[in-house]
Amino acid sequence: MTIERITDCTVLNNGVRMPWLGLGVWQVEEGEEVIRSVQHALEAGYRSIDTAAGYRNEAGVGTAIKQSGIQREELFVTTKLANHDQGYESTLRAFEESRRKLGLDYVDLYLIHWPGKDKYKETWKAFEKLHKDGYIRAIGVSNFKVHHLESLRQGSDTIPAVNQVEFHPLLNQQELLQYCRQNGIQLEAWSPLMQGKLDQPLIADLAAKYGKTPAQIILRWDLQHEIVTIPKSVRQARIQENAGVFDFTLSDEDMKALDGLNQNRRFGPDPDQLLF
């Protein structure tokens, strides 16, 4: 598959189209900062925005979307359930609150933010209801390992459309990636740029070779692995830079070299240790 434009999409397992590249707004302040960040992204051609109840900036995302004047059906909006809201009835209430803050009639993708300990099966039943009722176009999970996905599958007929996880050259999650591919689950990368820790000699060499920035090399690596990716930035120049990944292709040799950087190194929490 060749991904050549910012508007190019993957097709999820229920037929919904999701852009390969989006803007993440984790750690972006509510109010003017997140409004400007989303506005810069939309002006640069992004059509996918990823927020979460836990980010506390859904209202600002909604404001930026409303002010943009872009037709709703052209946008792909993701939000996530906060950990403390897991459970059936609490999920239904929490989703309605997120939808109200976003100011939207529906959400394109709703994710269980973290698996936690044992409530996610009950939570998933609420997700299925919201999807059936037409409030969500696709439902998925975030930070689920293979054993979480297997456990979820045993109690449900609905396979998650997306699994959003930490994914980058130092943590390339090969077992999870293969499992998701075999089961029709689209893998999506959060913190694809390793929270700014890009000081790898190989990445610097490839940036010089292709005339690109280290960030652009990593994002292109993601896309060529058919991983949806949502880099975060609040700076207009960086947001535009992150979109500049559709005019070059990494060679097979360079893709394999980047694959070889894997150290199974996490910059965020291990889902098996973040229990609640």
N, C-alpha and C positions, 0 to 999 in steps of 0.2 A: 504494500500500500504506500502511495506517495502522498504526503501531506504538504500542500503547496500554498495554502491561503489561511489566513486567520479565521475565516468563516467555515473552513472544513470541519466536518463533524464525524464522530463515531456513531454507530447505530447501536443503541442499547438492546438488551435481550427482549424488551417489549416493543421495539420498533421506534422508540423515541430517539431523536437526534440530539447529541450533546457535543458542543464544540471541544476540539482537542486542547485548546489553550483558553485559560480563563484568568481572572484576577482573584487572588485570595486576599482577605482583609483581616486575617488574624493579627492581633496587636495593633490595629489601626484605631485611633481614638474616635469615639462617637462624636457626631457633630461635624464641624467644618472639615476636619482632616479626612474622615471617611467619605464625606460627600465629594470633596475635591478628587480623592483617589479614584473613586468610581467614575466620576465625570471624565477624568483624564483617560481612563481605560476605554470608556465608550467612544470618546473622540478618536482614540487610536485604532478603533475597529474591533475591540473586544466585544463579545456578546454574551459572555459567561461570567457571572459574579458568584463567588463562594463566601458565604458568611455562616454564622452559627449563633444560637441563643447565648452560648457561653462567651462569645466575643463582645457582647453588649453593644453592638453597632448596627443591628438590623434596621432600626428606624432611619439612620443616616443613609444606609444603602437604599432603602425605599424612597427616601427624599430625592436622592440622585437619579434614580430610575425615573421617577415622576417628572423631574425637571428636564430630563434628557429629551423628552418628546419622541423617543424611539418606540415603535409599536411593540406592545407586550409580547406578541408571538415571535418577535425577532430575538428576544432575550431568553437566556437560560439562567435561572436563579436557583441556587442551592442554599439551604440552611440545614442546621443540625439540632437535634434534641439535646438539651443540657443533661448531664449525668444525673442530677438530683430529681429529674422529672421522669425517669424511667418507671414503667408500670403502665397498665392499660388506660385507666381513666386519666391519670396525670399526664400521659402522652397526648391524649386528645385535647386536654386543656392547654398544654404547653404549645402544641402546634397552632391552635387558634390564636394564642398570644403572639407567636412569631408572625403569623399571617397578618394580624392586625398591625404590628409594628412595621412590617414591610409594605403594608398598604396594597396587598395583592389579592386577587380573587383565588389564585392558585399558586403553588410552588412547583417548579419543574423537577426538583430532586430534594428529597428529605432523607437525612442520614441519622442513624444511631451514632452518636459522636464517639463513644467508647463502649466496649462490650461490658466492662465491669464484671460483676461476679455471676449473677444468675437471673437477673430480671429481663434480659434482652429478648427472651422468647415471648414473654407477656407483652413487652413493648412492641415487638414485631407484629403481633395480632392487631394492635391499634394502627400501626403503619398500613397494614393490609386493608383495614376498614377505610382509612382516609384516602387510600389509593382508589378503592372501589367506589367511594362516594365522589370522586372526581376532584378532590382538593389538591392532589399530588399526581404529577404525570409519571414519576418513577420513584421507587423507594430503594434505599440501599443502606450500607453500613460504612463505618469508618474504624480503622484500627483493629479489624478482626483478623485473627490468625486462622490457619486452616482448621484447627480444632473448634474454634468458635463457629466457623461457617458450616462445618459438618454437623455440629450440634443444632444449629438453626435449621438446617435442611431436614433433620429428622422430625421436626415438629411443624413443618410448614410446606405448603405446595408452591410458595412464591420464592423463587431464587432472587437474591439481591441483584439489582441492575448494576450497582457500582460498589466497590470497596476502596475507600480512600485511606491510604496509609503513608507512612514515612517511606520515601523511596528516592534514592539518589545513588551516585556511583559508589559511595562507601557502604551503602545498604541496599543491595539490588534485589533482595527478597525472591530469589529464583524459585524456591519451592512454592511460595504463595502465588507468584506470577503464573507458574504453570498450572496450578490448581484453578485459579480464576479463569484462565483461558479455556481449560477443559470443561468448565461448568458455565461458560457464557457470562461471566462476571467481568465488567470493565474495571481494570485497576486504574486508580487515580493517585497522583503523587502530591502529598503535602510536604512543605519544606524541601522542594526539589533542589534548591540552591544551598542546602546544608547550612542554613541560617548564616550565610555569608562566609563560611569557611571554605573558600575556593582555592586555597594556596597549595594546589597539587601541581608539581612540575609537568606532568603529562597534560593536564588541562591547559596550562599556560602555553605549552608547545603547540597544542592543537589550535588554540586561539590565534597564535601567530601564523600558523600554517593556513588557516582558513580566512584570516583577516576579520575575526570575530572576537567578541569578549568571552572570558571564561563562562559567564552565565549563559550566553547564547549557545556555547558548545554543549553544556549540560542539558539545556532545554531541548536542543535538537536531538540529543541522545535519547531523552525521554520519548519524544515524538516518534522517532524511528523504531523504538520498542513498542509503539502503539500504546503508550501510557498517557492518559489525560493529565495535564499538568497545570497548576494554578499558582505561579509565583506571586509573591506579595511585594508591593512597593507603594510608597506614598509620593514618590518623586515622578513628575511627568516624564523627564528624560529617561529614567530607568524603566518606567512602564512601556514607553515606546521602544526602548532597547530590547526589552524582553519579547516584544512582538516581532523583532527583526530576525526571525529564525526560519523563514519560509523561502529563502532565496539561496539556500545551499544544502548540500547533503553530505553527511559524514560517510567515509568509505567503510566497507565491511571490516577492514583491518583496524581502522581507528575505533569503530564501535566495539570490537573485541578487546582492544587495549583498554578502553574505558570500563568495560565489564570487569576487567582484571583488577581494577582498583578496590573491589569489594573487600570490606573488613568486617561485615555484619555490625557496623558501628551505628548506634542510634544517637541522635542529638535530642530527641524527645523521649517520653516515657515508654517503657516496655508495657504493652497492653496486659500482660500476665501479672504485672506488679501494680498496676493502677486499679485497685479493687475498691468497689464501693457498694 
